[in-house]
């Protein structure tokens, strides 16, 4: 009886391992910044089928439609399961299509939310940055007065991630309005 139970348990474990290894997905993701022409939406939860280390992309599938696309790694926030991805998608909803248009040539993306942190990217005038999350950060002031604005976790167009202070940005919702320009007329 004991041997039969052990064999049964071992068989069940082997079947579970084989089923897991045949799974068609490596996890779930949230689309942060779909490329132009993509059928995927900002903030959409997607199935992540596999990761290519050669092309530095994820192959993703849109649940419901079955549409498959290959996206650069930085365009997707990876999650272990559907519940986690859907929760992040809901959390991200308010900023999912929000961008900042840079008002000053040389605006910095930093590795921490403080204006003395290391620079990780330098924006050009009128460049757009994808806003990912509003975050707490160091007080930003000039002449002893607080500058209006907020710190955001943001993405540059090449996928560089960092922190930017919004006082030198035009906030723009890509789903609701035409892209504004920071360039002089």
C-alpha positions in Angstrom: 0.0 0.0 0.0 2.8 2.4 1.0 4.8 1.6 -2.2 1.7 2.2 -4.3 1.1 5.6 -2.7 4.8 6.5 -3.3 4.6 5.5 -6.9 1.3 7.4 -7.4 2.8 10.5 -5.8 5.9 10.2 -7.9 3.8 9.8 -11.0 1.7 12.8 -10.2 4.8 14.9 -9.5 6.3 13.8 -12.9 3.1 14.7 -14.7 3.0 18.1 -13.0 6.6 18.8 -14.0 6.1 17.7 -17.6 2.9 19.8 -17.8 4.7 22.9 -16.5 7.6 22.4 -18.9 5.2 22.3 -21.8 3.5 25.5 -20.8 3.4 28.0 -23.7 4.1 31.1 -21.6 6.9 32.3 -19.3 4.6 34.7 -17.5 2.5 37.8 -18.0 3.4 41.3 -18.7 2.0 44.9 -18.8 2.7 46.9 -22.0 4.3 50.1 -20.9 5.0 51.7 -24.4 3.7 49.9 -27.4 5.6 50.7 -30.6 4.0 52.8 -33.3 1.6 50.7 -35.4 1.1 48.1 -32.6 -2.4 46.7 -31.9 -1.5 46.5 -28.2 -2.8 49.2 -25.9 -0.9 51.2 -23.3 -1.1 49.3 -20.0 -2.6 46.2 -21.5 -2.0 42.9 -19.7 -0.5 40.3 -22.1 0.7 36.7 -22.0 4.5 36.6 -22.4 5.3 33.6 -24.5 9.1 33.7 -24.5 12.1 35.9 -24.3 14.7 36.2 -27.0 18.2 37.0 -25.7 19.4 37.4 -29.3 16.9 40.2 -30.3 16.3 41.4 -26.8 12.5 41.0 -27.2 9.5 39.3 -25.7 7.0 37.5 -27.8 3.6 38.5 -26.3 0.0 37.5 -27.0 -3.1 39.6 -26.4 -5.6 37.5 -24.4 -9.0 37.4 -26.1 -7.7 38.3 -29.6 -4.7 36.0 -29.8 -2.8 38.7 -31.5 1.0 38.0 -31.2 3.7 40.7 -31.4 7.4 40.9 -30.6 8.2 43.8 -28.3 11.6 45.1 -27.0 12.2 44.0 -23.4 11.9 47.5 -22.0 8.4 48.0 -23.5 7.0 45.3 -21.2 7.0 45.0 -17.4 7.2 41.2 -16.7 5.1 39.5 -14.0 5.0 35.9 -12.8 1.2 35.5 -13.1 -1.9 36.9 -14.6 -3.3 38.2 -11.3 -0.1 40.3 -10.7 -0.1 41.7 -14.3 -3.8 42.6 -14.1 -3.3 44.3 -10.7 -0.4 46.3 -12.1 -2.4 47.2 -15.3 -5.2 48.6 -13.0 -2.6 50.5 -10.9 -1.0 51.9 -14.1 -4.3 52.9 -15.7 -4.1 56.6 -14.8 -0.7 57.0 -16.4 -0.9 54.3 -19.0 -1.0 56.7 -22.0 0.7 59.7 -20.2 3.9 61.2 -21.7 6.0 64.2 -20.9 7.2 66.4 -23.7 10.5 67.9 -22.8 10.5 71.8 -22.6 14.3 72.2 -22.1 17.2 70.8 -24.1 19.4 68.8 -21.7 16.7 67.8 -19.2 18.1 64.9 -17.2 16.8 61.4 -16.5 18.5 60.3 -13.2 19.0 57.1 -11.4 17.3 58.3 -8.2 14.5 60.8 -7.5 16.9 63.7 -6.5 18.5 66.4 -8.6 22.0 65.4 -7.4 21.7 61.8 -8.5 23.7 60.3 -11.4 22.5 61.2 -14.9 21.4 58.2 -17.0 20.0 60.0 -20.0 19.9 63.6 -21.4 16.7 64.6 -23.2 16.5 66.8 -26.2 14.0 69.7 -26.6 10.6 68.3 -27.7 11.6 64.7 -27.0 8.9 62.6 -25.4 9.3 60.4 -22.3 6.9 57.7 -21.1 5.7 58.3 -17.6 5.5 55.1 -15.7 4.7 56.0 -12.0 4.5 59.1 -9.9 7.0 58.6 -7.0 8.3 60.3 -3.9 11.6 62.2 -4.2 13.8 64.9 -3.0 12.4 68.4 -2.7 13.3 70.5 -5.8 13.7 74.2 -5.2 15.3 77.3 -6.6 16.1 80.4 -4.7 14.7 78.7 -1.5 11.3 78.1 -3.2 9.8 74.8 -4.1 9.5 74.3 -7.9 6.0 73.1 -8.9 6.0 69.5 -10.2 6.4 65.9 -9.3 9.0 63.1 -9.6 8.1 60.3 -12.1 9.7 57.0 -13.0 10.0 57.4 -16.7 11.3 55.8 -19.9 13.3 57.4 -22.7 12.7 56.4 -26.3 15.7 54.0 -26.2 14.3 52.2 -23.1 16.5 53.9 -20.5 14.7 54.0 -17.2 15.1 56.6 -14.6 13.6 59.5 -12.7 12.5 62.9 -14.1 11.0 66.0 -12.4 8.0 67.3 -14.2 8.5 71.0 -14.0 10.2 71.0 -17.4 7.6 68.7 -19.1 4.3 69.3 -20.9 2.1 66.4 -19.6 0.3 64.7 -22.6 -2.3 61.9 -22.7 -1.6 60.1 -26.0 -5.1 58.5 -26.0 -7.0 61.8 -25.6 -5.2 64.5 -27.5 -2.8 65.4 -30.3 0.9 65.5 -29.4 1.8 69.0 -28.3 5.1 70.5 -29.4 7.6 72.3 -27.2 9.3 73.8 -30.2 8.8 77.6 -30.9 6.4 78.3 -33.7 
